[in-house]
Amino acid sequence: MHQTCCPQYTIRCHALDFLPNKTHKKVLKKMSKFLAKGDVTKGLTGESTMDMNTLPDFLPVQDHPCPDLHDPNISTKEGLQEPFEAFTSNQATKTFFGSESEVKKKKMPRPGVGLDPARPLCRKAKVMRRERKRQKLLQSQPDGLKDEPCFTTIPSVAATASNSTSACTLQTGQQYPDSTDYAALSSTRHPIASVSTTQTLYPQAAVRQSKLLEEFISDQGGPDARHHLEVRLVPSSFENPAFESSFEQSAALFAKYQMAIHKDTASECSHKQFTRFLCDSPLEEEHRADGPNEGYGSFHEQFWLDGKLLAVGVLDILPRCLSSVYLYYDPDYGNLSLGVYSALREIALTKRMHHEAPDIRHFYIGYYIHSCPKMRYKAQYRPSDLLCPESYHWVKVEHCLPLLDKAKYSRLNPDLSVGDDDCPVSLDHVMVLYKRCAMPYCIYQQRRVHSKDEAEVREYASFVGRRCAGRMLLYRH
């Protein structure tokens, strides 16, 4: 990895502890709005791309004469004061505010026109949402707590928990209406006020946080929705009827995506290339009693919009994780941020499979390339870890990003004494296949005295590790 131009770090997300951020919620709400009303807004947050056509709308820079500073007549502060004042009083006013006739005093609106100064200003929508949330939380409290203000201060909660106000370290005037903020602050700044106190005051807050992602995904617009979205998880095998019947549509969508997004030619995204790239898999489908209902193996998660194939996510369901391989979608619906939406659906799928197979706990998002701006979005699915390329230990992504900002390749584990636990120390246990016979590498060397592949075998063993080197067979000829 230290030799490549773009080091690739394995990244995984703790699906069970995942909470969507503001951007993720916007994507989920956008999809819900599209399904309910059929509206597709441009961009994720309303930003527009700046191009050359918008440049004339900016304030033009005007050239103003500058006196020669070497002129002996201009040697004092007073000599420069007059032209500066002339410019600031006349040119600047006209440049930024127009002519003097355009600069007018504010006039009070006529009765019945404009805002009524006697009435209070309208409150923002987010303020009203917070107020409604506080009212709901207050109504859900036991009778003994309904008289308490929903706007609770940290010191008062800490005093209730410990029957003492001497341990309070925060200022009395600080108020935290949201239970999540309180839980974070109480656990880091105030050791006495605990999360259990938060659950006492807000008994439904913790449950709501854990169901937030599922609530967004389940919002499909109701029975009167303009569009219907159906998600199917089918094994990527031609022996499966659902996969075989949708193969032509899936291959056509793949070609459309590759040519529009990645500028591939028609020959580069043919049926043969599609099959080799995303259909043929070394994983065999397997069903276990203690595994997920769908079983293990390679799958295609198909998103059908009103009977039309919208997007396909290629997944590997493994005994301990769900791994995202690839995604292709209809470019005509690019404004729906289908890449983010499908990743959130896959995280929810991981959480659902955890209830069926408890060992499935993580969602793998492929490789993280810090030097590629298009790949940095993967670090936004928190909490997540990066795999250290030297110690092969997982490190929180928050600790890795500052290191990668300084150098594209870096050891992520700060403990230099920690090494690779699975690093092979000897080649004697590396298994090879020679003349249709499995044997240790040391026996192979005895049969082929003049073999000069020790460096190659050592590199292979360092890649696969000690355990896999003893289970796999390296072909020799």
N, C-alpha and C positions, 0 to 999 in steps of 0.2 A: 504493500500500500504506500510505502514511502517513496516509491519510484513512479507511480502513476500521476498524471496531471490532476485527476479528480478522485481523491480517495473516497471510497464508499464505506460508510459505517452502518452496520445493522442496527435498526431502530425497532423498538417494541413499545406498545402502549399498554398500561395497566387498565384493561377494559373495565374491571369491576369498580375501580375508583374514578373512572372518567366522569368529568362534568363539562358540558359544552360551554365554550366561552361566548362572548358577545357575537363574534362573527359566525360561529356555528348556529347560534339561535336565529340569526338573520336569514341564513340559508334555509333552515327548516321552516321558518315562517313564510319565506318566499314560496317554497314548494306548496305549503298548505294554502296560501292565497291563490296560487296558480290552479290548484286542483278545485278550489271552491268557486273561483270567479273567472278563471281563464286568463288572468292578467300575468304578463311577464314584463317586469320592469328592467330597464337597462342598467347593467352594472350591479354590483353587490350592495353598495351603500350610496349610490347616486353620483359617484364621481365620474367625470368625463375625462377622456384622454386629451391632453393638450397636443394640438398639431399646429402646423404653420398657418392655417386659416384663422386661428384665433389670435395670432400675434397682433394684428392691427387694433384689436380691442384694448390693448394695454396702453398705458400712458406713454406717448412718444417722448423721447429725450431730445431736448432742444439745445443747440449750441449757443453759448453765450461768450462774448469776447472776454478774454482774460488779459489784464495788463501785464506788461513785461516787468518781471520782478527785479531785473537788473537796472531798471531806469533809476538814475540817482534822485529824481524828483519824488520817487515813492520809497521813502526810507523810514517812515514812521507809521504808527498805527492809524493816525488820522488820515493818512493818504489812501489807505485801503477801505476806510469806513464808508466813504460816500458811495462808491459804486456798489458795495455790498448792501447798503441800506436801500439803494435805488432798486436793486434786483429783488430783494426780499419784499419790498412794499408793493411793487407793481407786477413784475413778471411772475413771481410765485403765486400771487393771488389769482392772476388770470389763468395760470397753468393748472392749478388744482381746483379752483372754485369757479372758473369762468370770469366773465367781465363783471365790473362793479354793479352793473344794473341787474345781474342775475343773482347777486348776493343780497337776499332780502331777509328781513326779520321774520321770525315765526309768527304766524297768525293763528288765533284761536279759531277752530272750525265753527261754522254756522250751526245753529240748533238743528238737529236731525241729520247732520252730515259728519262723518268721521267718528272718532272715539269720543265717548262721554267722559270728560275729565273727572266728573263727580263719582263715577263708578270705579271699582277696583279693576286692575288688569286681569286678563284671563290667565289662569294657571296653566303650566305646561302639562302635557299629557302624562309624562313620566312621574310628575309630582302627584297627579291624581291617581295614577296606578298604585303608587306607594301608599297613598292614603287609604285606598280600598283594601290593599293587602293588610294594613294595620288593623282595619276594622274587622276583616275576616279572622285574623289571628285573635283579636280580642273576643270575638263571639265564640271562638272555639275553646276558650279557657274555662276551667272549672269555676263554679260560682264564687269560690273564695278569692279568685284572682281577677274576676271581671271588673272589680272596682279599681284595680291597679292600672296605672297608665300604661298603654302599649309602648310608649316611648320611654324605655327603661334605660337607666344609666348603669355603666359598668360598676362604679363604686357601690351603688345600692344593691346590686345583685351579689357582689362579693360580700357585702355586709350581711346579707341574708344567709349566704352559704356558710359563713364562718362565725356569725353572731359577734362580729367585731368589726369596727370601722377603722381600726388602726392599721390594718394591713393594706389599705387601699393605696395604690401608687399612682393612679390616674387622676386627672383633674376632675372635680365634681361636675363641671359644666359640660363634659364630653358626653354626647348621646349617640347611641347606636341603635337605630330602629330595626335594622335587619339582623336576624338571628345568626346568619352565616358570618357576618362581620364580628359579631360578639364572640362566636365560638373561636374564630381565628385569633382575636385579640386576647381573649381570656386564657387561651392555652399557651400563648407566647409571652405575654407581658404580666399576666396575673395568675400565679400558680394556684390560687385558692378557688377562683371562679372556674368551674369546669363545664364540660359539654353537657353533663347530666343536668346542671342547673338550667342550661338553655332548653333542654328537652322538657324540663318541668314547666317553664314559662311558655314555650312554644312546642307542644307535644307533636304537632303535625309537620314541623319544619324539616326534620331530618328525613322523614319518609318522602316528603315532596321533592327534596333534592335528589334522592336516589331514583325517582320515577320521572325526572324532568325530561330526559332524552326519550324515553318510551312514550311519554305524553305527546311530545312534538311529533314523533313518527306516526303515532296512531291517529293524529288529526288529519283525516283525509277529506275534510270538507262537508261531511254529513251526507244524508240521502239526496239533497238537492245540489250536489257538487256538479260542476260543469265537466270535469274530467274524472276518469277512474284509473287509478294506478294499481297494478297487480305485480307482485314480486314472486318469482318462481326460482327455486334452487334445484337445479337439475345436474346430475353427474355428467362430466364431460366424456361420455362414452357413446359410441355409435350403437351400442346394444341397448341404450335407453331410448324408448320411443319418443319421449318429450324432447330430448336433445336432437334426435335425428329429424324430427318434423320441423324443428326451428333452425336447422343448420343453414339453409339457404338465406333466410332473413338475417341470421347472425353474421354470416360471411359477408353479405352485402353491406351491413352496417359497419363492419370492421373496415372494409375497403373505403367506404365513404369517410369514415373518421380518419384513417391514415392519410388519404389524399388531401383532405381539407386541413387537418391540424399539423401533420408531419411532412406534408408535401411529397409523399411517396408516389411512385408511378403505379400504373395499373398492374404491371408485372410483379411489382414488389409486394402487392397485397392480394395475390390470387388465392383461389381456394386451397391450393397446395401449400402456400406459405402460411395461410391462416390455420390450416390443420396442424402443420408442423409446429407453429409458434404457440398456439393456445388450446389445441384440442388433444394432441398426443401428450401423454403424461406418464412418467415412470411410476407414479403411485397407483397401486391397485385398490379398487374399492373394497372396503372391509367393514363389516358390521359386528359390533360387540354388544353384549348385554349391558355393560356399564358405559357404553359410548353414546354419542348423540343419536337422535332418531334417524338423521340423514346418513349416518355412518361416516367413515373416514375416506379421504381420497381427494381428487380434484373435481371442482364443481364450477358451474357457470350460474351466477346470480343474475337472472334476467328481469329487467324492469319493463313491463308492458303498459303503455299509455293508450287507453281506449282501443286495445287490440293491436296496437302497433309497437314494435320493438323499439324502445327508447334508449336503453343502455344495457351493457353487460359487464359485470365484474367477475373476473376470473379468480377463484379462491382455492386454497388448499386447506382442508380441514385435517389437522394433525392431532395426535393424542394430547398435546399440551398447549396448543395455540391454534389460532386461525390466521393464515397468512394471505395477504393480498398480493396477487401476482400482476394483474393488469386490469385496465378499465378502458373501454371504448364506448362512445355514445354518439347520438345524432348531433352533429354540429349546429343544426338549426335551433336546438334548445340549449345552446351554450350559456345563455343568461341565467339558467337555473342553477348554475354552479354544481353540476352533476358529480364532479369529482369529489367535492366536499360532502355532498349529500350521500353518495354511495359509501364513503368511508364511515360516516356516522351510522348508516344502516348496518354496516359490517361490525362496528363496535357493539351495537345493540344485539346483533346476531351472536357475537361472542359471549355477551352476558347471558343471553337466553340459553346457549349451549352449555354454559357453566352449570346451570341447574340440572342438566341431563348428564353431563360428564364433568365432575368437579375439578379434574385436572386441567381443563381448558380455562385459562385465566388471562392470557395475553393476546393482543392483536398486533401482528407484525405488519409493518407498512412498507416492507421492502428495504431499500437502502436509502440512507440519508447522505446527500452530497452538499456539504456546506458551501462549497465554491459555486454551486449552481443555484441561482435565485429561485428557479422554478421548483426546486426540491425543498426549500426551507419551510414550506407550509407544513411538512410532516412533523416538525418540532412543536406545532401548535396543539397537538392532541396530547394534553397533559393529564396525568403524570406519565412520562415516558422516559426510557433509558436508551443510551447508546452503548454498544459493545466495544470495550477497549481492545484495539488490535494487537496489543502486546501481552496483556495479562488475561484477556478473555473473561473479564468480569464486567458486570453491568454497572454503569455510572449514570446518575441522574443527568438529564439533558441540560438542566440549569447550570450544572458545573462544567459541562463540556463546551457550551457555546462560547464563553470567553476565551478558552484555549484555541478553538478553531478560528476565532476572529484574528488571532495572532499568526497562526500557521495552519495551512490546509491539512497537514498531517500532524498529529500529536498523540502522545500517549495520554489516555484519558484518566486512567487510574492514578491518583496522586501518590499512592503508596508504592515507592520504587522497589520495595522488598517483595512485593507480590508478583509472582510469575504465572505462567500457564501451567495449571495443574495437570493438564492432559498432554503435555509436551512429551514426545517419545525420547527416551534417553539412549535407546539401543535399537539397532536395526534387526536384531536377532528374532524379534517377535513379529516383524512385518511379514504378512502372508502374501505370496505371489502365486501366479498360475503359469506354470511352465510345462509345455508339452502335455496339456490336459491333466496335469497333476498339481494339486495344491500342496505347497510346501513353504516352510519358513525361508526367509531370504538368505540365512546363513547356509542352508542346504543348497539353495540355488547357486550360491557363490562357489561351493565345492564342486558342483557339476560343471559350472562354467568358470574356469579358473581365470580366464583372460577377459572377463566382463569388466566394463568400465562405466557402469551405470550407478555406482554407489551415490554419487552426488545427486543424481536425479531421484533415486529412491528416497534419499534423506529429505529432499524437498517435498516429495509426495507425502511422506510421513508427517512432516511439520504442518502440512495443509489439513490432513484428515484427522490428526490426533492419534494418541496411543490406543484408545479403545477401538476406534474404527479401523485402524491399521491392522489390528488383530482379527477383525471380523470380515474385512473386505479382501478381495484378491486383486493384486496388481498384475496385469497381463505382461508377460515377458516372452520374447521370441528369440 
